[in-house]
Structure formats: C-alpha cells, structure tokens
Amino acid sequence: MVTPAAKREAVAHLVTRHEVSERRACLTLGVNRGSVRYRTRRPTDEALRERLRALAAERRRFGYRRLFVLLRRAGETSSRNRVYRVYRAEGLSVRRRKGRRRAVGMRAPIPVVARANARWSLDFVHDQMANGRRFRVLNIVDDVTRECLAAIPDTSISGARVARELTALIERRGRPSMIVSDNGTELTSNAILAWAGAHKIDWHYIQPGRPMQNAYVESFNGRMRDELLNETLFFGLGHVREELSAWVADYNGERPHSALGYLAPSAYAAKLRSNCTPAIDQAAPIPSVSASCPVAHHPLHEVSTPRTLLLPG
C-alpha cells in the first residue's frame, strides 16, 4: 500500500466492509484524509493514448524514449514522465528478444551470370592453436571463379571489421553484384547493414539451418579444414597468417578444381575474361556473343536485406 490510489482503496474497503467512519479508517491505516478525498484535476490522456498506440503499432520495436521524440516532433507537449506513464498503462513495453536476429521475408531465386564478381560468399571457419587459444578465419569466395578472395584470421572479428575488409577488397578487385552469407551475428549487425546500403550491394541471407544454400563457401571451408587446418599445428597468430597466405596462393594459382574442369581458379578466371564461357556445370551452351552467361541453373532461396531484416518474428 504505497500509492495514494492504493491507500484510497484500503480506506474505502474498511468503510464499506467493517462499517467504520472515514476518520477512523484513516487513523487506523495512518492515511492523511486529504489524500483520500483528493480528486485529480489532470486533463484526460485519451488523445495522447491514441497517438501513442498508433505510433507504437507503426514502430513496434521502439521504446518509450524514441516514441517520445516522435511525439515531440509532431507537436506533443507532454513531458517524458507523462508519456512513460501512459506507455506503461497501455502495456506497450517492447519485449526483449532472447534469440539473435534472423533474416525473415520472402525467399526468391538469385540470378547469376558467368563473370567474376557476380556473387561473393562469406563464412567463418574456426580452429585453435597449439596453446589452446582459439581463432577464426573469415573466408570470402567468388562463387563463379571459385577464387578465394580473402582469408582473414584473427581471434575476434566483428561486423565493423568485416565491413573494413570488404571495403579494402573492393578497392583491389571491384564491387560484387551481390553477397551471400548466413545469419551470423557479425553478418547481421548494424555495421554490415549500413555498409551494404552505402555501397548499394544486394546482401542475401540463406535460410537459418540451411548451410547448403551457401554451398560454395561451405565447400571451400571443407577443403581448407581438410588440407590445411587439420594438417598444421599453429604456434601463434603470425604463424596462422603465414601458413594461410601460402595455402590460399596455392589454392588460387595451382590447385586443380574439379568443378572448373580441373583448372586452377585463377586460370578459370582468366579464361572467363578472355571470352564469355558458360560455367562447367551448365547444360545448355550459350553463344559467345551473349554478354551475360547464366551459371546457376539451380535456384538459391535467400532473402535480401536491409529491407527485410530486423522485422519482429
């Protein structure tokens, strides 16, 4: 019994149930009679409630602070405390999500042409050094040429770090038409969403729990683990970078790739540059006069961001 409303209810209960006077009830409960007899002169909150409900329905992930700013921009003069009181009374509190953010929305096939930078794939692979310290490697693969564009090892790689590495890679190689990745927290961060919007690159997320939709980089990760990580004992992060750089150079320039007619990825990329050649697994030949040669005859069901990300679900 802390609030004045609760005290008034307690006094009313004693008066009606036990048939005592208001004076005796207030004396028994230690309540001031003035607070019991007080009647509010506060104006009605109905207009504010309606505006707040409408804003909360439109901005379902906004808390009362952001809703208060929007109300002020619309000319509302109510104080923040009043907005917060009405916000709580209406039950508009935002439910905190326990799980990480997932990409939701309509899945659609992604058209790909047989040229470099048509589509990149990103993923992480994890391992540990001889002293037990764990590290991870950010792998970026060109899905058409199968080249490993970058393999960045570190003990921690944030979304901002991924954005910086992609910017540096674009300066060296050019901008991709689209990027495919899973729903990892680094790859669904605000830094990545802002980066993709600023560079006007379509970023597609695979369905959660369906790594086969990002098959190119998953296959590359398997080759890296089988041929390098499981065969090498690393004694430090510098040693990791040295061995990884040598392996990537060999993978791109020397290692025959079965999906490319046993050409090395760099040789296949040079062949694509010289003439527009369909992918190795393409059934129907495409005339050489075509500027765009389709490669992926099987659809990938990804989802595009940032328009569909961060929707509640």
Contacts in CASP RR format, 6 or more apart in sequence:
PFRMAT RR
TARGET T0000
AUTHOR 0000-0000-0000
METHOD contacts of the structure
MODEL  1
MVTPAAKREAVAHLVTRHEVSERRACLTLGVNRGSVRYRTRRPTDEALRE
RLRALAAERRRFGYRRLFVLLRRAGETSSRNRVYRVYRAEGLSVRRRKGR
RRAVGMRAPIPVVARANARWSLDFVHDQMANGRRFRVLNIVDDVTRECLA
AIPDTSISGARVARELTALIERRGRPSMIVSDNGTELTSNAILAWAGAHK
IDWHYIQPGRPMQNAYVESFNGRMRDELLNETLFFGLGHVREELSAWVAD
YNGERPHSALGYLAPSAYAAKLRSNCTPAIDQAAPIPSVSASCPVAHHPL
HEVSTPRTLLLPG
1 7 0 8 1.000
1 10 0 8 1.000
1 29 0 8 1.000
4 35 0 8 1.000
4 38 0 8 1.000
7 29 0 8 1.000
7 31 0 8 1.000
7 35 0 8 1.000
7 36 0 8 1.000
8 35 0 8 1.000
8 36 0 8 1.000
10 25 0 8 1.000
10 29 0 8 1.000
10 31 0 8 1.000
11 22 0 8 1.000
11 25 0 8 1.000
11 26 0 8 1.000
11 29 0 8 1.000
11 31 0 8 1.000
11 36 0 8 1.000
14 20 0 8 1.000
14 24 0 8 1.000
14 25 0 8 1.000
14 28 0 8 1.000
14 29 0 8 1.000
15 21 0 8 1.000
15 22 0 8 1.000
15 25 0 8 1.000
20 28 0 8 1.000
22 33 0 8 1.000
22 36 0 8 1.000
23 33 0 8 1.000
25 31 0 8 1.000
26 32 0 8 1.000
26 33 0 8 1.000
26 36 0 8 1.000
45 82 0 8 1.000
45 86 0 8 1.000
48 71 0 8 1.000
48 76 0 8 1.000
48 78 0 8 1.000
48 82 0 8 1.000
48 83 0 8 1.000
48 86 0 8 1.000
49 86 0 8 1.000
49 89 0 8 1.000
49 90 0 8 1.000
51 71 0 8 1.000
51 74 0 8 1.000
51 76 0 8 1.000
52 67 0 8 1.000
52 71 0 8 1.000
52 83 0 8 1.000
52 86 0 8 1.000
52 87 0 8 1.000
52 90 0 8 1.000
52 92 0 8 1.000
53 90 0 8 1.000
53 92 0 8 1.000
55 62 0 8 1.000
55 67 0 8 1.000
55 70 0 8 1.000
55 71 0 8 1.000
56 62 0 8 1.000
56 67 0 8 1.000
56 87 0 8 1.000
56 90 0 8 1.000
56 92 0 8 1.000
59 66 0 8 1.000
59 67 0 8 1.000
59 70 0 8 1.000
60 94 0 8 1.000
60 312 0 8 1.000
61 94 0 8 1.000
61 310 0 8 1.000
61 312 0 8 1.000
62 70 0 8 1.000
62 94 0 8 1.000
63 87 0 8 1.000
63 92 0 8 1.000
63 93 0 8 1.000
63 94 0 8 1.000
64 80 0 8 1.000
64 83 0 8 1.000
64 84 0 8 1.000
64 87 0 8 1.000
64 88 0 8 1.000
64 92 0 8 1.000
65 80 0 8 1.000
67 83 0 8 1.000
67 87 0 8 1.000
67 92 0 8 1.000
68 80 0 8 1.000
68 83 0 8 1.000
68 84 0 8 1.000
71 78 0 8 1.000
71 83 0 8 1.000
76 83 0 8 1.000
87 93 0 8 1.000
97 312 0 8 1.000
100 183 0 8 1.000
100 184 0 8 1.000
100 185 0 8 1.000
100 188 0 8 1.000
101 183 0 8 1.000
101 185 0 8 1.000
101 188 0 8 1.000
101 309 0 8 1.000
101 310 0 8 1.000
102 183 0 8 1.000
102 188 0 8 1.000
102 208 0 8 1.000
102 313 0 8 1.000
103 183 0 8 1.000
103 188 0 8 1.000
103 205 0 8 1.000
103 208 0 8 1.000
103 303 0 8 1.000
103 305 0 8 1.000
103 308 0 8 1.000
103 309 0 8 1.000
104 303 0 8 1.000
104 308 0 8 1.000
104 309 0 8 1.000
104 311 0 8 1.000
104 313 0 8 1.000
105 303 0 8 1.000
105 308 0 8 1.000
105 311 0 8 1.000
106 303 0 8 1.000
106 308 0 8 1.000
107 207 0 8 1.000
107 301 0 8 1.000
107 302 0 8 1.000
107 303 0 8 1.000
108 301 0 8 1.000
108 302 0 8 1.000
108 303 0 8 1.000
108 304 0 8 1.000
109 299 0 8 1.000
109 300 0 8 1.000
109 301 0 8 1.000
110 119 0 8 1.000
110 178 0 8 1.000
110 180 0 8 1.000
110 204 0 8 1.000
110 296 0 8 1.000
110 299 0 8 1.000
110 300 0 8 1.000
110 302 0 8 1.000
111 294 0 8 1.000
111 296 0 8 1.000
112 118 0 8 1.000
112 119 0 8 1.000
112 143 0 8 1.000
112 144 0 8 1.000
112 294 0 8 1.000
112 295 0 8 1.000
112 296 0 8 1.000
113 144 0 8 1.000
113 292 0 8 1.000
113 293 0 8 1.000
113 294 0 8 1.000
113 295 0 8 1.000
114 144 0 8 1.000
114 272 0 8 1.000
114 276 0 8 1.000
114 277 0 8 1.000
114 278 0 8 1.000
114 279 0 8 1.000
114 282 0 8 1.000
114 286 0 8 1.000
114 292 0 8 1.000
114 293 0 8 1.000
114 294 0 8 1.000
114 295 0 8 1.000
115 144 0 8 1.000
115 272 0 8 1.000
115 276 0 8 1.000
115 292 0 8 1.000
115 293 0 8 1.000
116 142 0 8 1.000
116 144 0 8 1.000
116 145 0 8 1.000
116 147 0 8 1.000
116 269 0 8 1.000
116 272 0 8 1.000
116 273 0 8 1.000
117 142 0 8 1.000
117 173 0 8 1.000
117 174 0 8 1.000
117 175 0 8 1.000
117 176 0 8 1.000
117 177 0 8 1.000
118 142 0 8 1.000
118 143 0 8 1.000
118 144 0 8 1.000
118 176 0 8 1.000
118 177 0 8 1.000
118 178 0 8 1.000
118 295 0 8 1.000
119 142 0 8 1.000
119 143 0 8 1.000
119 144 0 8 1.000
119 176 0 8 1.000
119 177 0 8 1.000
119 178 0 8 1.000
119 179 0 8 1.000
119 180 0 8 1.000
120 140 0 8 1.000
120 141 0 8 1.000
120 142 0 8 1.000
120 143 0 8 1.000
120 149 0 8 1.000
120 176 0 8 1.000
120 178 0 8 1.000
120 179 0 8 1.000
120 180 0 8 1.000
121 140 0 8 1.000
121 141 0 8 1.000
121 143 0 8 1.000
121 179 0 8 1.000
121 180 0 8 1.000
121 181 0 8 1.000
121 214 0 8 1.000
121 216 0 8 1.000
121 217 0 8 1.000
122 138 0 8 1.000
122 139 0 8 1.000
122 140 0 8 1.000
122 141 0 8 1.000
122 162 0 8 1.000
122 179 0 8 1.000
122 180 0 8 1.000
122 181 0 8 1.000
122 187 0 8 1.000
122 217 0 8 1.000
123 139 0 8 1.000
123 181 0 8 1.000
123 182 0 8 1.000
123 214 0 8 1.000
123 217 0 8 1.000
123 218 0 8 1.000
123 221 0 8 1.000
124 136 0 8 1.000
124 137 0 8 1.000
124 138 0 8 1.000
124 139 0 8 1.000
124 157 0 8 1.000
124 186 0 8 1.000
125 136 0 8 1.000
125 137 0 8 1.000
125 139 0 8 1.000
125 221 0 8 1.000
125 222 0 8 1.000
125 224 0 8 1.000
125 225 0 8 1.000
125 229 0 8 1.000
126 134 0 8 1.000
126 135 0 8 1.000
126 136 0 8 1.000
126 137 0 8 1.000
127 134 0 8 1.000
127 135 0 8 1.000
127 136 0 8 1.000
127 137 0 8 1.000
127 225 0 8 1.000
127 229 0 8 1.000
127 234 0 8 1.000
128 134 0 8 1.000
128 135 0 8 1.000
129 135 0 8 1.000
129 234 0 8 1.000
129 235 0 8 1.000
129 236 0 8 1.000
129 237 0 8 1.000
129 239 0 8 1.000
129 240 0 8 1.000
130 233 0 8 1.000
130 234 0 8 1.000
130 235 0 8 1.000
130 236 0 8 1.000
131 235 0 8 1.000
131 236 0 8 1.000
133 155 0 8 1.000
133 236 0 8 1.000
134 155 0 8 1.000
135 153 0 8 1.000
135 154 0 8 1.000
135 155 0 8 1.000
135 234 0 8 1.000
135 237 0 8 1.000
135 240 0 8 1.000
136 153 0 8 1.000
136 154 0 8 1.000
136 155 0 8 1.000
136 156 0 8 1.000
136 157 0 8 1.000
137 151 0 8 1.000
137 152 0 8 1.000
137 153 0 8 1.000
137 224 0 8 1.000
137 244 0 8 1.000
138 150 0 8 1.000
138 151 0 8 1.000
138 152 0 8 1.000
138 153 0 8 1.000
138 154 0 8 1.000
138 157 0 8 1.000
138 162 0 8 1.000
138 165 0 8 1.000
139 148 0 8 1.000
139 150 0 8 1.000
139 151 0 8 1.000
139 217 0 8 1.000
139 220 0 8 1.000
139 221 0 8 1.000
139 224 0 8 1.000
140 148 0 8 1.000
140 149 0 8 1.000
140 150 0 8 1.000
140 151 0 8 1.000
140 165 0 8 1.000
140 166 0 8 1.000
140 169 0 8 1.000
140 217 0 8 1.000
141 147 0 8 1.000
141 148 0 8 1.000
141 149 0 8 1.000
141 216 0 8 1.000
141 217 0 8 1.000
141 220 0 8 1.000
142 149 0 8 1.000
142 176 0 8 1.000
142 265 0 8 1.000
142 269 0 8 1.000
143 180 0 8 1.000
143 216 0 8 1.000
143 296 0 8 1.000
144 272 0 8 1.000
144 279 0 8 1.000
144 295 0 8 1.000
145 265 0 8 1.000
145 266 0 8 1.000
145 268 0 8 1.000
145 269 0 8 1.000
145 272 0 8 1.000
146 216 0 8 1.000
146 220 0 8 1.000
146 257 0 8 1.000
146 259 0 8 1.000
146 260 0 8 1.000
146 265 0 8 1.000
146 268 0 8 1.000
147 252 0 8 1.000
147 265 0 8 1.000
147 266 0 8 1.000
147 269 0 8 1.000
148 220 0 8 1.000
148 248 0 8 1.000
148 251 0 8 1.000
148 252 0 8 1.000
148 265 0 8 1.000
149 169 0 8 1.000
149 173 0 8 1.000
150 165 0 8 1.000
150 169 0 8 1.000
151 224 0 8 1.000
151 244 0 8 1.000
151 245 0 8 1.000
151 248 0 8 1.000
152 165 0 8 1.000
153 237 0 8 1.000
153 240 0 8 1.000
153 241 0 8 1.000
153 244 0 8 1.000
154 161 0 8 1.000
154 237 0 8 1.000
155 237 0 8 1.000
157 186 0 8 1.000
158 186 0 8 1.000
158 189 0 8 1.000
158 191 0 8 1.000
159 186 0 8 1.000
159 187 0 8 1.000
159 189 0 8 1.000
159 191 0 8 1.000
159 192 0 8 1.000
160 189 0 8 1.000
160 191 0 8 1.000
162 186 0 8 1.000
162 187 0 8 1.000
162 191 0 8 1.000
162 192 0 8 1.000
163 191 0 8 1.000
163 192 0 8 1.000
163 194 0 8 1.000
163 195 0 8 1.000
166 179 0 8 1.000
166 195 0 8 1.000
167 195 0 8 1.000
167 199 0 8 1.000
170 176 0 8 1.000
170 199 0 8 1.000
175 199 0 8 1.000
175 201 0 8 1.000
176 201 0 8 1.000
177 201 0 8 1.000
177 202 0 8 1.000
178 201 0 8 1.000
178 202 0 8 1.000
178 203 0 8 1.000
178 204 0 8 1.000
179 196 0 8 1.000
179 201 0 8 1.000
179 202 0 8 1.000
179 203 0 8 1.000
179 204 0 8 1.000
180 204 0 8 1.000
180 205 0 8 1.000
180 206 0 8 1.000
180 213 0 8 1.000
180 214 0 8 1.000
180 217 0 8 1.000
180 300 0 8 1.000
180 302 0 8 1.000
181 187 0 8 1.000
181 203 0 8 1.000
181 204 0 8 1.000
181 205 0 8 1.000
181 206 0 8 1.000
181 214 0 8 1.000
182 205 0 8 1.000
182 206 0 8 1.000
182 208 0 8 1.000
182 211 0 8 1.000
182 214 0 8 1.000
183 205 0 8 1.000
183 206 0 8 1.000
183 208 0 8 1.000
186 192 0 8 1.000
187 205 0 8 1.000
188 205 0 8 1.000
188 305 0 8 1.000
188 309 0 8 1.000
192 203 0 8 1.000
193 203 0 8 1.000
193 305 0 8 1.000
193 306 0 8 1.000
193 309 0 8 1.000
196 202 0 8 1.000
196 203 0 8 1.000
196 305 0 8 1.000
196 306 0 8 1.000
197 306 0 8 1.000
202 304 0 8 1.000
203 304 0 8 1.000
203 305 0 8 1.000
203 306 0 8 1.000
204 300 0 8 1.000
204 302 0 8 1.000
204 303 0 8 1.000
204 304 0 8 1.000
204 305 0 8 1.000
205 302 0 8 1.000
205 303 0 8 1.000
205 304 0 8 1.000
205 305 0 8 1.000
205 309 0 8 1.000
206 213 0 8 1.000
206 214 0 8 1.000
206 300 0 8 1.000
206 301 0 8 1.000
206 302 0 8 1.000
207 213 0 8 1.000
207 301 0 8 1.000
207 302 0 8 1.000
207 303 0 8 1.000
210 301 0 8 1.000
211 218 0 8 1.000
212 218 0 8 1.000
213 300 0 8 1.000
213 301 0 8 1.000
213 302 0 8 1.000
223 251 0 8 1.000
224 247 0 8 1.000
227 247 0 8 1.000
228 243 0 8 1.000
228 244 0 8 1.000
228 247 0 8 1.000
232 243 0 8 1.000
234 240 0 8 1.000
234 243 0 8 1.000
251 265 0 8 1.000
252 264 0 8 1.000
252 265 0 8 1.000
252 266 0 8 1.000
253 264 0 8 1.000
253 265 0 8 1.000
253 266 0 8 1.000
253 267 0 8 1.000
254 264 0 8 1.000
255 264 0 8 1.000
255 265 0 8 1.000
256 262 0 8 1.000
256 263 0 8 1.000
256 264 0 8 1.000
257 263 0 8 1.000
257 264 0 8 1.000
257 265 0 8 1.000
257 268 0 8 1.000
259 280 0 8 1.000
259 281 0 8 1.000
260 268 0 8 1.000
260 280 0 8 1.000
261 268 0 8 1.000
261 280 0 8 1.000
263 271 0 8 1.000
271 277 0 8 1.000
275 288 0 8 1.000
276 286 0 8 1.000
276 288 0 8 1.000
276 290 0 8 1.000
276 291 0 8 1.000
276 292 0 8 1.000
276 293 0 8 1.000
277 288 0 8 1.000
277 293 0 8 1.000
278 284 0 8 1.000
278 285 0 8 1.000
278 286 0 8 1.000
278 293 0 8 1.000
278 294 0 8 1.000
278 295 0 8 1.000
279 293 0 8 1.000
279 295 0 8 1.000
279 296 0 8 1.000
281 295 0 8 1.000
281 297 0 8 1.000
282 293 0 8 1.000
282 294 0 8 1.000
282 295 0 8 1.000
282 297 0 8 1.000
283 297 0 8 1.000
286 293 0 8 1.000
286 294 0 8 1.000
END
